[in-house]
Amino acid sequence: MKQVTKEQVLDAAGTSKDARRALEKLFPEAFERKIQVGEIYGWGTSNDNRGSGMVMQNPEEICFIFINFHTGEIYDKRVPIDSTMSDLNERLKNLPSGKLHNCYEGKIDGPYKLSSWTTKPRSKAW
């Protein structure tokens, strides 16, 4: 049996809802969306021992950078623009021990996005 390509899986998934559901179970990686600028991914279990990183555009190359969300420290400066969350997780697994502050256990969650920064209008003082 020959291996199917991602494009073949997605084409077959377009034939019906039942086919899509079945193929999503068989080939979940084919349905993963690409990471996007501004997305935040986290790792670790508790608020005290949790890390997070943000996807940014690399100004020097056609790729993304993945930085520490709080400090701006660069974790990875050459993340391909067609990467998925699984791809990003695999790249983080290859970083040196301690780079992700010892709370990374091989799995990221997310993506999270910052909501717009707005303030509620103040009520009038009586």
MOPAC internal coordinates of N, CA, C and O (Angstrom, degrees):
PM7 1SCF
backbone

  N    0.0000 0     0.00 0     0.00 0    0    0    0
  C    1.4525 1     0.00 0     0.00 0    1    0    0
  C    1.5271 1   108.59 1     0.00 0    2    1    0
  O    1.2310 1   120.59 1   -49.78 1    3    2    1
  N    1.3090 1   116.48 1   130.22 1    3    2    1
  C    1.4621 1   118.99 1  -179.97 1    5    3    2
  C    1.5262 1   110.05 1   -83.51 1    6    5    3
  O    1.2310 1   121.16 1   -23.89 1    7    6    5
  N    1.3305 1   115.39 1   156.11 1    7    6    5
  C    1.4625 1   120.62 1   179.49 1    9    7    6
  C    1.5137 1   110.39 1   -75.83 1   10    9    7
  O    1.2310 1   121.44 1   -39.74 1   11   10    9
  N    1.3195 1   114.85 1   140.26 1   11   10    9
  C    1.4608 1   119.27 1   177.29 1   13   11   10
  C    1.5250 1   109.04 1   -87.87 1   14   13   11
  O    1.2310 1   120.94 1   -27.33 1   15   14   13
  N    1.3083 1   115.81 1   152.67 1   15   14   13
  C    1.4577 1   120.38 1   178.01 1   17   15   14
  C    1.5247 1   109.70 1   -94.91 1   18   17   15
  O    1.2310 1   120.74 1   -15.78 1   19   18   17
  N    1.3020 1   116.19 1   164.22 1   19   18   17
  C    1.4581 1   122.00 1   177.98 1   21   19   18
  C    1.5316 1   109.89 1   -58.99 1   22   21   19
  O    1.2310 1   120.66 1   138.43 1   23   22   21
  N    1.3166 1   116.34 1   -41.57 1   23   22   21
  C    1.4599 1   120.79 1  -179.56 1   25   23   22
  C    1.5210 1   111.50 1   -62.82 1   26   25   23
  O    1.2310 1   120.11 1   140.96 1   27   26   25
  N    1.3403 1   117.40 1   -39.04 1   27   26   25
  C    1.4623 1   120.85 1   178.62 1   29   27   26
  C    1.5281 1   110.77 1   -66.14 1   30   29   27
  O    1.2310 1   120.38 1   140.09 1   31   30   29
  N    1.3251 1   116.89 1   -39.91 1   31   30   29
  C    1.4621 1   121.20 1   178.77 1   33   31   30
  C    1.5214 1   109.72 1   -63.58 1   34   33   31
  O    1.2310 1   120.27 1   133.95 1   35   34   33
  N    1.3322 1   117.09 1   -46.05 1   35   34   33
  C    1.4640 1   120.55 1  -178.87 1   37   35   34
  C    1.5305 1   111.69 1   -66.76 1   38   37   35
  O    1.2310 1   120.15 1   143.24 1   39   38   37
  N    1.3387 1   117.32 1   -36.76 1   39   38   37
  C    1.4642 1   120.28 1   176.24 1   41   39   38
  C    1.5274 1   110.53 1   -63.20 1   42   41   39
  O    1.2310 1   120.42 1   134.48 1   43   42   41
  N    1.3068 1   116.80 1   -45.52 1   43   42   41
  C    1.4695 1   121.10 1   179.60 1   45   43   42
  C    1.5243 1   111.11 1   -64.79 1   46   45   43
  O    1.2310 1   120.25 1   144.80 1   47   46   45
  N    1.3338 1   117.13 1   -35.20 1   47   46   45
  C    1.4609 1   121.14 1  -179.97 1   49   47   46
  C    1.5235 1   111.40 1   -66.05 1   50   49   47
  O    1.2310 1   120.26 1   155.54 1   51   50   49
  N    1.3061 1   117.11 1   -24.46 1   51   50   49
  C    1.4562 1   121.13 1  -179.72 1   53   51   50
  C    1.5110 1   113.81 1   -76.72 1   54   53   51
  O    1.2310 1   119.66 1   175.38 1   55   54   53
  N    1.3138 1   118.26 1    -4.62 1   55   54   53
  C    1.4659 1   120.20 1  -177.22 1   57   55   54
  C    1.5177 1   113.53 1   -78.30 1   58   57   55
  O    1.2310 1   119.73 1   147.94 1   59   58   57
  N    1.3294 1   118.13 1   -32.06 1   59   58   57
  C    1.4697 1   120.82 1   177.75 1   61   59   58
  C    1.5251 1   110.11 1  -165.24 1   62   61   59
  O    1.2310 1   121.05 1   -16.15 1   63   62   61
  N    1.3267 1   115.60 1   163.85 1   63   62   61
  C    1.4683 1   120.16 1   178.33 1   65   63   62
  C    1.5248 1   110.99 1   -65.87 1   66   65   63
  O    1.2310 1   120.65 1   141.67 1   67   66   65
  N    1.3288 1   116.37 1   -38.33 1   67   66   65
  C    1.4710 1   119.70 1   179.52 1   69   67   66
  C    1.5291 1   111.15 1   -65.33 1   70   69   67
  O    1.2310 1   120.98 1   139.40 1   71   70   69
  N    1.3225 1   115.73 1   -40.60 1   71   70   69
  C    1.4681 1   119.53 1   178.48 1   73   71   70
  C    1.5235 1   110.07 1   -63.78 1   74   73   71
  O    1.2310 1   120.56 1   138.16 1   75   74   73
  N    1.3226 1   116.53 1   -41.84 1   75   74   73
  C    1.4726 1   120.43 1   179.56 1   77   75   74
  C    1.5289 1   110.83 1   -61.59 1   78   77   75
  O    1.2310 1   120.43 1   132.81 1   79   78   77
  N    1.3387 1   116.78 1   -47.19 1   79   78   77
  C    1.4714 1   119.56 1   179.80 1   81   79   78
  C    1.5189 1   111.54 1   -59.80 1   82   81   79
  O    1.2310 1   120.34 1   137.11 1   83   82   81
  N    1.3140 1   116.95 1   -42.89 1   83   82   81
  C    1.4680 1   120.71 1  -179.87 1   85   83   82
  C    1.5293 1   111.02 1   -65.84 1   86   85   83
  O    1.2310 1   120.63 1   136.10 1   87   86   85
  N    1.3165 1   116.41 1   -43.90 1   87   86   85
  C    1.4658 1   119.78 1  -178.38 1   89   87   86
  C    1.5303 1   111.71 1   -70.29 1   90   89   87
  O    1.2310 1   119.75 1   148.37 1   91   90   89
  N    1.3366 1   118.07 1   -31.63 1   91   90   89
  C    1.4650 1   120.53 1   176.03 1   93   91   90
  C    1.5251 1   110.48 1   -63.37 1   94   93   91
  O    1.2310 1   120.16 1   145.10 1   95   94   93
  N    1.3312 1   117.30 1   -34.90 1   95   94   93
  C    1.4669 1   120.65 1   177.43 1   97   95   94
  C    1.5199 1   111.65 1   -73.11 1   98   97   95
  O    1.2310 1   120.58 1   142.38 1   99   98   97
  N    1.3257 1   116.50 1   -37.62 1   99   98   97
  C    1.4627 1   120.41 1  -178.60 1  101   99   98
  C    1.5279 1   113.29 1   -77.84 1  102  101   99
  O    1.2310 1   120.70 1   141.97 1  103  102  101
  N    1.3173 1   116.27 1   -38.03 1  103  102  101
  C    1.4655 1   121.79 1  -175.23 1  105  103  102
  C    1.5271 1   110.92 1  -130.90 1  106  105  103
  O    1.2310 1   119.17 1  -115.47 1  107  106  105
  N    1.3366 1   119.19 1    64.53 1  107  106  105
  C    1.4671 1   119.91 1  -175.99 1  109  107  106
  C    1.5305 1   113.20 1   -60.54 1  110  109  107
  O    1.2310 1   120.40 1   149.55 1  111  110  109
  N    1.3242 1   116.84 1   -30.45 1  111  110  109
  C    1.4614 1   119.66 1  -178.67 1  113  111  110
  C    1.5240 1   112.78 1   -66.04 1  114  113  111
  O    1.2310 1   119.75 1   155.25 1  115  114  113
  N    1.3188 1   118.09 1   -24.75 1  115  114  113
  C    1.4669 1   121.46 1   179.35 1  117  115  114
  C    1.5297 1   111.54 1   -71.65 1  118  117  115
  O    1.2310 1   120.58 1   158.89 1  119  118  117
  N    1.3193 1   116.50 1   -21.11 1  119  118  117
  C    1.4593 1   120.68 1  -176.17 1  121  119  118
  C    1.5254 1   112.89 1  -102.37 1  122  121  119
  O    1.2310 1   120.67 1  -178.66 1  123  122  121
  N    1.3269 1   116.32 1     1.34 1  123  122  121
  C    1.4694 1   119.22 1   179.01 1  125  123  122
  C    1.5191 1   109.88 1   -69.95 1  126  125  123
  O    1.2310 1   120.92 1   -43.46 1  127  126  125
  N    1.3213 1   115.84 1   136.54 1  127  126  125
  C    1.4528 1   120.21 1   177.36 1  129  127  126
  C    1.5294 1   109.64 1   -84.50 1  130  129  127
  O    1.2310 1   121.43 1   -21.87 1  131  130  129
  N    1.3098 1   114.88 1   158.13 1  131  130  129
  C    1.4577 1   120.67 1  -179.79 1  133  131  130
  C    1.5327 1   109.66 1   -75.75 1  134  133  131
  O    1.2310 1   121.45 1   -29.97 1  135  134  133
  N    1.3279 1   114.83 1   150.03 1  135  134  133
  C    1.4688 1   119.41 1   175.92 1  137  135  134
  C    1.5259 1   108.63 1   -68.57 1  138  137  135
  O    1.2310 1   120.66 1   -23.79 1  139  138  137
  N    1.3240 1   116.35 1   156.21 1  139  138  137
  C    1.4612 1   120.40 1  -177.49 1  141  139  138
  C    1.5175 1   110.67 1  -133.65 1  142  141  139
  O    1.2310 1   121.16 1   -24.38 1  143  142  141
  N    1.3100 1   115.39 1   155.62 1  143  142  141
  C    1.4606 1   121.98 1   178.16 1  145  143  142
  C    1.5255 1   109.24 1   -57.16 1  146  145  143
  O    1.2310 1   121.04 1   -43.55 1  147  146  145
  N    1.3190 1   115.61 1   136.45 1  147  146  145
  C    1.4606 1   121.62 1   177.23 1  149  147  146
  C    1.5113 1   114.07 1    93.15 1  150  149  147
  O    1.2310 1   119.84 1   170.13 1  151  150  149
  N    1.3182 1   117.92 1    -9.87 1  151  150  149
  C    1.4610 1   119.43 1   179.23 1  153  151  150
  C    1.5210 1   110.40 1   -76.04 1  154  153  151
  O    1.2310 1   121.38 1   -35.22 1  155  154  153
  N    1.3200 1   114.97 1   144.78 1  155  154  153
  C    1.4578 1   121.99 1  -179.86 1  157  155  154
  C    1.5249 1   107.66 1  -116.07 1  158  157  155
  O    1.2310 1   120.96 1   -46.92 1  159  158  157
  N    1.3266 1   115.78 1   133.08 1  159  158  157
  C    1.4595 1   122.11 1   177.47 1  161  159  158
  C    1.5147 1   108.18 1  -119.51 1  162  161  159
  O    1.2310 1   120.49 1   -37.68 1  163  162  161
  N    1.3255 1   116.68 1   142.32 1  163  162  161
  C    1.4555 1   120.97 1  -177.53 1  165  163  162
  C    1.5092 1   112.39 1  -121.14 1  166  165  163
  O    1.2310 1   120.93 1   -13.53 1  167  166  165
  N    1.3298 1   115.82 1   166.47 1  167  166  165
  C    1.4589 1   122.38 1   175.64 1  169  167  166
  C    1.5179 1   108.29 1  -155.29 1  170  169  167
  O    1.2310 1   121.19 1   -14.94 1  171  170  169
  N    1.3104 1   115.32 1   165.06 1  171  170  169
  C    1.4630 1   120.32 1  -175.86 1  173  171  170
  C    1.5157 1   109.44 1    95.54 1  174  173  171
  O    1.2310 1   120.73 1    -9.16 1  175  174  173
  N    1.3244 1   116.21 1   170.84 1  175  174  173
  C    1.4548 1   118.55 1  -171.32 1  177  175  174
  C    1.5146 1   115.17 1  -110.77 1  178  177  175
  O    1.2310 1   119.01 1   144.65 1  179  178  177
  N    1.2920 1   119.48 1   -35.35 1  179  178  177
  C    1.4613 1   119.31 1  -176.37 1  181  179  178
  C    1.5221 1   110.19 1  -115.85 1  182  181  179
  O    1.2310 1   120.74 1   -16.64 1  183  182  181
  N    1.3135 1   116.19 1   163.36 1  183  182  181
  C    1.4656 1   119.85 1   179.87 1  185  183  182
  C    1.5248 1   111.88 1   -61.92 1  186  185  183
  O    1.2310 1   120.14 1   148.24 1  187  186  185
  N    1.3304 1   117.33 1   -31.76 1  187  186  185
  C    1.4641 1   120.73 1   179.78 1  189  187  186
  C    1.5210 1   111.89 1   -75.53 1  190  189  187
  O    1.2310 1   120.50 1   153.16 1  191  190  189
  N    1.3145 1   116.65 1   -26.84 1  191  190  189
  C    1.4612 1   120.98 1  -175.39 1  193  191  190
  C    1.5275 1   108.38 1  -126.97 1  194  193  191
  O    1.2310 1   120.88 1  -114.17 1  195  194  193
  N    1.3231 1   115.93 1    65.83 1  195  194  193
  C    1.4592 1   121.00 1  -177.01 1  197  195  194
  C    1.5183 1   109.04 1  -137.39 1  198  197  195
  O    1.2310 1   121.15 1   -39.84 1  199  198  197
  N    1.3068 1   115.40 1   140.16 1  199  198  197
  C    1.4495 1   120.84 1   176.64 1  201  199  198
  C    1.5179 1   110.20 1  -115.82 1  202  201  199
  O    1.2310 1   120.61 1   -16.72 1  203  202  201
  N    1.3243 1   116.43 1   163.28 1  203  202  201
  C    1.4563 1   119.96 1   175.97 1  205  203  202
  C    1.5150 1   110.15 1  -154.85 1  206  205  203
  O    1.2310 1   121.33 1   -30.30 1  207  206  205
  N    1.3010 1   115.06 1   149.70 1  207  206  205
  C    1.4525 1   121.41 1   179.12 1  209  207  206
  C    1.5111 1   110.62 1  -135.65 1  210  209  207
  O    1.2310 1   121.05 1   -22.97 1  211  210  209
  N    1.3220 1   115.60 1   157.03 1  211  210  209
  C    1.4647 1   121.36 1  -176.52 1  213  211  210
  C    1.5240 1   109.88 1  -124.85 1  214  213  211
  O    1.2310 1   121.06 1   -38.26 1  215  214  213
  N    1.3226 1   115.59 1   141.74 1  215  214  213
  C    1.4615 1   122.34 1   177.83 1  217  215  214
  C    1.5223 1   108.41 1   -85.05 1  218  217  215
  O    1.2310 1   120.62 1   -54.01 1  219  218  217
  N    1.3200 1   116.42 1   125.99 1  219  218  217
  C    1.4672 1   122.47 1   179.73 1  221  219  218
  C    1.5332 1   108.70 1  -128.19 1  222  221  219
  O    1.2310 1   120.71 1   -22.08 1  223  222  221
  N    1.3180 1   116.24 1   157.92 1  223  222  221
  C    1.4656 1   120.95 1   175.28 1  225  223  222
  C    1.5182 1   108.96 1   -77.73 1  226  225  223
  O    1.2310 1   119.89 1   -46.35 1  227  226  225
  N    1.3250 1   117.81 1   133.65 1  227  226  225
  C    1.4556 1   122.11 1   175.58 1  229  227  226
  C    1.5298 1   107.42 1   -81.11 1  230  229  227
  O    1.2310 1   119.60 1   -61.48 1  231  230  229
  N    1.3357 1   118.37 1   118.52 1  231  230  229
  C    1.4650 1   120.11 1  -176.17 1  233  231  230
  C    1.5296 1   113.69 1   -72.47 1  234  233  231
  O    1.2310 1   120.50 1   164.29 1  235  234  233
  N    1.3273 1   116.66 1   -15.71 1  235  234  233
  C    1.4578 1   119.69 1  -175.27 1  237  235  234
  C    1.5294 1   113.45 1   -98.56 1  238  237  235
  O    1.2310 1   119.95 1   159.04 1  239  238  237
  N    1.3169 1   117.70 1   -20.96 1  239  238  237
  C    1.4584 1   121.19 1  -175.39 1  241  239  238
  C    1.5232 1   109.54 1  -140.20 1  242  241  239
  O    1.2310 1   120.81 1   -10.94 1  243  242  241
  N    1.3209 1   116.06 1   169.06 1  243  242  241
  C    1.4565 1   120.13 1   176.34 1  245  243  242
  C    1.5241 1   107.50 1   -89.99 1  246  245  243
  O    1.2310 1   121.54 1  -101.12 1  247  246  245
  N    1.3210 1   114.65 1    78.88 1  247  246  245
  C    1.4534 1   122.48 1   177.97 1  249  247  246
  C    1.5265 1   108.09 1  -165.15 1  250  249  247
  O    1.2310 1   120.74 1    -2.29 1  251  250  249
  N    1.3153 1   116.19 1   177.71 1  251  250  249
  C    1.4618 1   121.20 1   177.76 1  253  251  250
  C    1.5204 1   109.84 1  -103.62 1  254  253  251
  O    1.2310 1   121.25 1   -17.60 1  255  254  253
  N    1.3127 1   115.22 1   162.40 1  255  254  253
  C    1.4668 1   121.55 1   169.14 1  257  255  254
  C    1.5210 1   104.88 1  -116.94 1  258  257  255
  O    1.2310 1   120.53 1   -33.60 1  259  258  257
  N    1.3208 1   116.59 1   146.40 1  259  258  257
  C    1.4593 1   121.42 1   175.56 1  261  259  258
  C    1.5201 1   106.84 1  -116.18 1  262  261  259
  O    1.2310 1   120.61 1   -64.02 1  263  262  261
  N    1.3444 1   116.45 1   115.98 1  263  262  261
  C    1.4614 1   121.39 1  -173.03 1  265  263  262
  C    1.5282 1   111.33 1  -117.93 1  266  265  263
  O    1.2310 1   121.09 1   -20.26 1  267  266  265
  N    1.3264 1   115.52 1   159.74 1  267  266  265
  C    1.4568 1   121.48 1   172.35 1  269  267  266
  C    1.5173 1   107.26 1   -64.58 1  270  269  267
  O    1.2310 1   120.29 1   -54.50 1  271  270  269
  N    1.3193 1   117.05 1   125.50 1  271  270  269
  C    1.4545 1   121.28 1  -175.57 1  273  271  270
  C    1.5288 1   112.47 1   -63.52 1  274  273  271
  O    1.2310 1   119.89 1   148.28 1  275  274  273
  N    1.3354 1   117.82 1   -31.72 1  275  274  273
  C    1.4634 1   121.15 1  -175.13 1  277  275  274
  C    1.5275 1   113.61 1   -90.78 1  278  277  275
  O    1.2310 1   120.20 1   141.78 1  279  278  277
  N    1.3295 1   117.22 1   -38.22 1  279  278  277
  C    1.4627 1   119.82 1  -173.91 1  281  279  278
  C    1.5267 1   114.44 1  -106.76 1  282  281  279
  O    1.2310 1   120.22 1   161.89 1  283  282  281
  N    1.3283 1   117.19 1   -18.11 1  283  282  281
  C    1.4569 1   120.05 1  -177.74 1  285  283  282
  C    1.5208 1   113.52 1    84.63 1  286  285  283
  O    1.2310 1   120.03 1  -179.14 1  287  286  285
  N    1.3358 1   117.55 1     0.86 1  287  286  285
  C    1.4748 1   121.53 1   177.85 1  289  287  286
  C    1.5307 1   108.70 1   -61.47 1  290  289  287
  O    1.2310 1   120.44 1   -43.53 1  291  290  289
  N    1.3222 1   116.76 1   136.47 1  291  290  289
  C    1.4649 1   121.05 1  -178.76 1  293  291  290
  C    1.5309 1   109.60 1   -82.03 1  294  293  291
  O    1.2310 1   121.46 1   -56.00 1  295  294  293
  N    1.3407 1   114.81 1   124.00 1  295  294  293
  C    1.4655 1   120.71 1   174.07 1  297  295  294
  C    1.5228 1   110.36 1   -88.05 1  298  297  295
  O    1.2310 1   120.37 1   135.74 1  299  298  297
  N    1.3314 1   116.91 1   -44.26 1  299  298  297
  C    1.4585 1   122.08 1  -176.90 1  301  299  298
  C    1.5254 1   107.25 1  -149.05 1  302  301  299
  O    1.2310 1   120.14 1   -57.62 1  303  302  301
  N    1.3346 1   117.34 1   122.38 1  303  302  301
  C    1.4619 1   119.16 1  -176.03 1  305  303  302
  C    1.5234 1   114.31 1  -102.85 1  306  305  303
  O    1.2310 1   120.03 1  -171.24 1  307  306  305
  N    1.3309 1   117.55 1     8.76 1  307  306  305
  C    1.4665 1   119.40 1   179.17 1  309  307  306
  C    1.5317 1   111.79 1  -140.70 1  310  309  307
  O    1.2310 1   120.62 1  -121.22 1  311  310  309
  N    1.3232 1   116.42 1    58.78 1  311  310  309
  C    1.4642 1   121.03 1   177.90 1  313  311  310
  C    1.5264 1   107.61 1   -85.51 1  314  313  311
  O    1.2310 1   119.65 1   -59.51 1  315  314  313
  N    1.3364 1   118.28 1   120.49 1  315  314  313
  C    1.4715 1   119.93 1  -179.47 1  317  315  314
  C    1.5324 1   112.08 1   -57.99 1  318  317  315
  O    1.2310 1   120.52 1   -36.09 1  319  318  317
  N    1.3237 1   116.62 1   143.91 1  319  318  317
  C    1.4683 1   120.57 1  -175.33 1  321  319  318
  C    1.5312 1   112.81 1   -70.12 1  322  321  319
  O    1.2310 1   119.62 1   164.55 1  323  322  321
  N    1.3121 1   118.33 1   -15.45 1  323  322  321
  C    1.4615 1   119.59 1   178.11 1  325  323  322
  C    1.5333 1   111.91 1   -96.86 1  326  325  323
  O    1.2310 1   120.20 1  -162.30 1  327  326  325
  N    1.3332 1   117.22 1    17.70 1  327  326  325
  C    1.4631 1   121.82 1  -178.84 1  329  327  326
  C    1.5247 1   111.54 1   -72.92 1  330  329  327
  O    1.2310 1   121.66 1   -31.52 1  331  330  329
  N    1.3320 1   114.42 1   148.48 1  331  330  329
  C    1.4617 1   121.59 1   173.80 1  333  331  330
  C    1.5314 1   107.52 1  -105.57 1  334  333  331
  O    1.2310 1   120.88 1    -3.03 1  335  334  333
  N    1.3191 1   115.92 1   176.97 1  335  334  333
  C    1.4647 1   119.81 1   177.91 1  337  335  334
  C    1.5327 1   110.74 1   -60.29 1  338  337  335
  O    1.2310 1   120.34 1   141.21 1  339  338  337
  N    1.3265 1   116.96 1   -38.79 1  339  338  337
  C    1.4764 1   120.38 1   177.92 1  341  339  338
  C    1.5224 1   110.97 1   -63.78 1  342  341  339
  O    1.2310 1   120.39 1   138.91 1  343  342  341
  N    1.3282 1   116.86 1   -41.09 1  343  342  341
  C    1.4707 1   120.80 1   178.42 1  345  343  342
  C    1.5300 1   110.30 1   -62.49 1  346  345  343
  O    1.2310 1   120.74 1   135.94 1  347  346  345
  N    1.3319 1   116.20 1   -44.06 1  347  346  345
  C    1.4637 1   120.77 1   179.20 1  349  347  346
  C    1.5260 1   110.30 1   -61.92 1  350  349  347
  O    1.2310 1   120.56 1   136.93 1  351  350  349
  N    1.3186 1   116.53 1   -43.07 1  351  350  349
  C    1.4594 1   120.54 1   178.81 1  353  351  350
  C    1.5309 1   111.15 1   -60.53 1  354  353  351
  O    1.2310 1   120.27 1   137.79 1  355  354  353
  N    1.3266 1   117.09 1   -42.21 1  355  354  353
  C    1.4718 1   120.82 1   178.14 1  357  355  354
  C    1.5300 1   111.03 1   -63.27 1  358  357  355
  O    1.2310 1   120.02 1   141.17 1  359  358  357
  N    1.3215 1   117.56 1   -38.83 1  359  358  357
  C    1.4652 1   120.73 1   178.26 1  361  359  358
  C    1.5252 1   110.44 1   -64.84 1  362  361  359
  O    1.2310 1   120.51 1   140.13 1  363  362  361
  N    1.3355 1   116.62 1   -39.87 1  363  362  361
  C    1.4646 1   120.12 1  -179.95 1  365  363  362
  C    1.5241 1   111.16 1   -67.35 1  366  365  363
  O    1.2310 1   120.17 1   147.48 1  367  366  365
  N    1.3145 1   117.27 1   -32.52 1  367  366  365
  C    1.4764 1   120.84 1   177.94 1  369  367  366
  C    1.5259 1   111.19 1   -62.41 1  370  369  367
  O    1.2310 1   120.43 1   153.35 1  371  370  369
  N    1.3237 1   116.79 1   -26.65 1  371  370  369
  C    1.4642 1   121.11 1  -177.33 1  373  371  370
  C    1.5278 1   113.94 1   -88.48 1  374  373  371
  O    1.2310 1   120.29 1   177.45 1  375  374  373
  N    1.3396 1   117.04 1    -2.55 1  375  374  373
  C    1.4615 1   119.42 1   178.09 1  377  375  374
  C    1.5203 1   110.59 1   -73.07 1  378  377  375
  O    1.2310 1   119.99 1   -25.26 1  379  378  377
  N    1.3296 1   117.63 1   154.74 1  379  378  377
  C    1.4683 1   120.62 1   179.77 1  381  379  378
  C    1.5308 1   111.84 1   -59.42 1  382  381  379
  O    1.2310 1   121.12 1   -30.79 1  383  382  381
  N    1.3050 1   115.46 1   149.21 1  383  382  381
  C    1.4651 1   121.64 1   178.81 1  385  383  382
  C    1.5258 1   110.21 1   -55.97 1  386  385  383
  O    1.2310 1   120.18 1   -44.38 1  387  386  385
  N    1.3147 1   117.26 1   135.62 1  387  386  385
  C    1.4596 1   121.86 1   178.96 1  389  387  386
  C    1.5132 1   114.48 1    88.25 1  390  389  387
  O    1.2310 1   119.73 1   164.90 1  391  390  389
  N    1.3308 1   118.13 1   -15.10 1  391  390  389
  C    1.4657 1   121.22 1  -179.21 1  393  391  390
  C    1.5329 1   110.88 1   -59.78 1  394  393  391
  O    1.2310 1   120.73 1   143.93 1  395  394  393
  N    1.3369 1   116.21 1   -36.07 1  395  394  393
  C    1.4585 1   120.97 1  -179.69 1  397  395  394
  C    1.5266 1   110.49 1   -98.42 1  398  397  395
  O    1.2310 1   120.86 1  -151.61 1  399  398  397
  N    1.3277 1   115.97 1    28.39 1  399  398  397
  C    1.4685 1   124.44 1   172.07 1  401  399  398
  C    1.5259 1   114.35 1    64.87 1  402  401  399
  O    1.2310 1   120.06 1  -148.50 1  403  402  401
  N    1.3147 1   117.50 1    31.50 1  403  402  401
  C    1.4614 1   124.38 1   172.68 1  405  403  402
  C    1.5291 1   115.40 1    61.11 1  406  405  403
  O    1.2310 1   119.26 1  -172.17 1  407  406  405
  N    1.3208 1   119.02 1     7.83 1  407  406  405
  C    1.4618 1   119.13 1   176.91 1  409  407  406
  C    1.5219 1   111.61 1  -105.95 1  410  409  407
  O    1.2310 1   120.31 1   179.61 1  411  410  409
  N    1.3335 1   117.01 1    -0.39 1  411  410  409
  C    1.4624 1   121.23 1   178.01 1  413  411  410
  C    1.5183 1   108.96 1   -82.06 1  414  413  411
  O    1.2310 1   120.91 1   -55.04 1  415  414  413
  N    1.3287 1   115.86 1   124.96 1  415  414  413
  C    1.4629 1   120.29 1  -178.86 1  417  415  414
  C    1.5210 1   111.83 1  -115.83 1  418  417  415
  O    1.2310 1   120.24 1  -155.35 1  419  418  417
  N    1.3360 1   117.15 1    24.65 1  419  418  417
  C    1.4529 1   120.77 1   176.04 1  421  419  418
  C    1.5127 1   115.16 1    92.79 1  422  421  419
  O    1.2310 1   119.93 1  -170.82 1  423  422  421
  N    1.3274 1   117.75 1     9.18 1  423  422  421
  C    1.4639 1   119.71 1  -178.72 1  425  423  422
  C    1.5230 1   109.98 1  -145.27 1  426  425  423
  O    1.2310 1   121.08 1   -50.01 1  427  426  425
  N    1.3315 1   115.54 1   129.99 1  427  426  425
  C    1.4620 1   120.27 1   175.38 1  429  427  426
  C    1.5223 1   109.12 1  -106.81 1  430  429  427
  O    1.2310 1   120.97 1   -21.43 1  431  430  429
  N    1.3252 1   115.76 1   158.57 1  431  430  429
  C    1.4579 1   120.31 1   174.50 1  433  431  430
  C    1.5195 1   108.70 1  -128.31 1  434  433  431
  O    1.2310 1   121.19 1   -16.22 1  435  434  433
  N    1.2844 1   115.33 1   163.78 1  435  434  433
  C    1.4559 1   120.66 1  -177.82 1  437  435  434
  C    1.5117 1   109.57 1   132.32 1  438  437  435
  O    1.2310 1   118.88 1    20.03 1  439  438  437
  N    1.2756 1   119.75 1  -159.97 1  439  438  437
  C    1.4544 1   127.13 1     1.09 1  441  439  438
  C    1.5265 1   112.06 1   -81.31 1  442  441  439
  O    1.2310 1   121.97 1   -26.56 1  443  442  441
  N    1.3070 1   113.83 1   153.44 1  443  442  441
  C    1.4546 1   121.90 1   174.44 1  445  443  442
  C    1.5185 1   107.15 1  -116.11 1  446  445  443
  O    1.2310 1   120.49 1   -29.29 1  447  446  445
  N    1.2910 1   116.66 1   150.71 1  447  446  445
  C    1.4674 1   121.94 1   176.49 1  449  447  446
  C    1.5102 1   107.85 1  -126.01 1  450  449  447
  O    1.2310 1   120.55 1   -35.20 1  451  450  449
  N    1.3007 1   116.55 1   144.80 1  451  450  449
  C    1.4616 1   120.27 1   174.13 1  453  451  450
  C    1.5170 1   108.80 1   -70.92 1  454  453  451
  O    1.2310 1   120.45 1   -44.85 1  455  454  453
  N    1.3264 1   116.75 1   135.15 1  455  454  453
  C    1.4655 1   117.38 1   173.52 1  457  455  454
  C    1.5146 1   107.95 1   -75.98 1  458  457  455
  O    1.2310 1   121.56 1   -16.36 1  459  458  457
  N    1.2904 1   114.61 1   163.64 1  459  458  457
  C    1.4609 1   117.39 1  -178.58 1  461  459  458
  C    1.5252 1   109.43 1   -63.62 1  462  461  459
  O    1.2310 1   121.12 1   -35.12 1  463  462  461
  N    1.2910 1   115.46 1   144.88 1  463  462  461
  C    1.4566 1   121.34 1  -177.82 1  465  463  462
  C    1.5182 1   107.93 1   -87.92 1  466  465  463
  O    1.2310 1   120.95 1   -78.41 1  467  466  465
  N    1.3192 1   115.78 1   101.59 1  467  466  465
  C    1.4519 1   120.14 1   178.22 1  469  467  466
  C    1.5152 1   108.89 1  -130.56 1  470  469  467
  O    1.2310 1   121.15 1   -22.20 1  471  470  469
  N    1.2962 1   115.40 1   157.80 1  471  470  469
  C    1.4603 1   119.63 1   175.59 1  473  471  470
  C    1.5058 1   108.29 1  -118.48 1  474  473  471
  O    1.2310 1   121.06 1   -33.73 1  475  474  473
  N    1.3059 1   115.58 1   146.27 1  475  474  473
  C    1.4579 1   120.07 1   177.35 1  477  475  474
  C    1.5293 1   107.86 1   -76.76 1  478  477  475
  O    1.2310 1   120.58 1   -36.31 1  479  478  477
  N    1.3074 1   116.50 1   143.69 1  479  478  477
  C    1.4751 1   117.97 1   177.35 1  481  479  478
  C    1.5223 1   109.68 1   -65.84 1  482  481  479
  O    1.2310 1   121.41 1   -38.33 1  483  482  481
  N    1.3000 1   114.91 1   141.67 1  483  482  481
  C    1.4640 1   119.78 1   178.91 1  485  483  482
  C    1.5271 1   109.75 1   -71.12 1  486  485  483
  O    1.2310 1   122.13 1   -35.57 1  487  486  485
  N    1.3129 1   113.53 1   144.43 1  487  486  485
  C    1.4659 1   116.30 1   175.36 1  489  487  486
  C    1.5204 1   108.29 1   -78.52 1  490  489  487
  O    1.2310 1   120.56 1   -25.94 1  491  490  489
  N    1.2812 1   116.53 1   154.06 1  491  490  489
  C    1.4659 1   121.32 1  -178.97 1  493  491  490
  C    1.5202 1   110.04 1   -69.74 1  494  493  491
  O    1.2310 1   120.64 1   -42.41 1  495  494  493
  N    1.2954 1   116.38 1   137.59 1  495  494  493
  C    1.4618 1   120.39 1   176.56 1  497  495  494
  C    1.5304 1   108.80 1   -76.43 1  498  497  495
  O    1.2310 1   120.42 1   -40.85 1  499  498  497
  N    1.2869 1   116.80 1   139.15 1  499  498  497
  C    1.4750 1   120.87 1  -178.33 1  501  499  498
  C    1.4636 1   110.59 1   -91.37 1  502  501  499
  O    1.2310 1   120.10 1   180.00 1  503  502  501

